[in-house]
Amino acid sequence: MKRQMIAVITAATVTLGAAAPAVHAMEMEFNMLTGAVYNALQAQGFDTSNIHSLTLNEIVQIRSILESDMDTSQRQKIRLLLEDD
């Protein structure tokens, strides 16, 4: 029984250790995407004080809007996303 527990703990440690670099890479990509959106919003004159509380989905939505031809309703949607949190 003790051997089985050690085997399970060892397997879990190896698995989690192997996943750590992938998690770190995803976190770095999220930070880079957020930084790019932050810079674009600043250039457009948006208040970015709440950007740290946005989800990945909200960041992607804002990026999509910024890359399109923005009209007034799209600018309002960005404002609502930024103020929602």
N, C-alpha and C positions, 0 to 999 in steps of 0.2 A: 504494500500500500504506500509506504514511504517513497519507494522508487517511482511509483506512478505519479505521485504528487510532484516530485522533483522533475520528472519528465514533462509534466504539464506546465510547470512554472518555467522551465527552461524553454520550452516551445513558445510560450506566450512572450517571454522576454525577447527571444530572437525575432518573432513576428513583429512585435511593437518596435523593436530597434530598427528593423528594416523599413518600417512605414514612416519613421520620423523624418527622413530626408524628403519624402514626398509631401508630407504635411507642411514642412518648412517651405518647400518650393511653391505650394499652393498659396500659402500665406504671403510670400513675397510677390506673387503674381497679383493677388488681390490688392496689396498695398500699391503696386505699380499702377494698376488700373484706377484705383481710387485717386492716386496722385495726378494722373493724367486728366481725370474728370474734374478734380479740384482746380487744376490750372486752367482748364477750358471754362469752367464756371466763373472763375475770377476774371478771366478775360472778357466774359460777357456781362460782368457786373452783378452777378448773383451773390447773395449772402451765403457763405460756405461754413458758417460757424457750427452747423449740425452735421457736417459730412461724415464725421467719425461714427455716427450712429446709424448710418444707412446700411441696408443689407446688400448682398451681392446682386440680388435681383433689381433693387432700386438703382444701384450704380450702373448696371447694364442698361436699364431703361433710360436713364439720363444720358448715357453715352450715345445710345441710339438716337435720341432726340437731337443731341448736339451735332451729330453727323448728318442730320437731314436739314432741309431748308426750314428753319424754325419760323413759325408764325406766332401770333399772340396766344393762341390756346395752348400751344406746345410750351411756350415760356411759362404760362400759368401752371401747367402740369409739373414742370420742374420745380417751381416755387412750392407747390403743394407737397411734393416729395421731400423737399428740403425742410419744410416747416412741420411735416407730419410727426417727426420724431421728437 
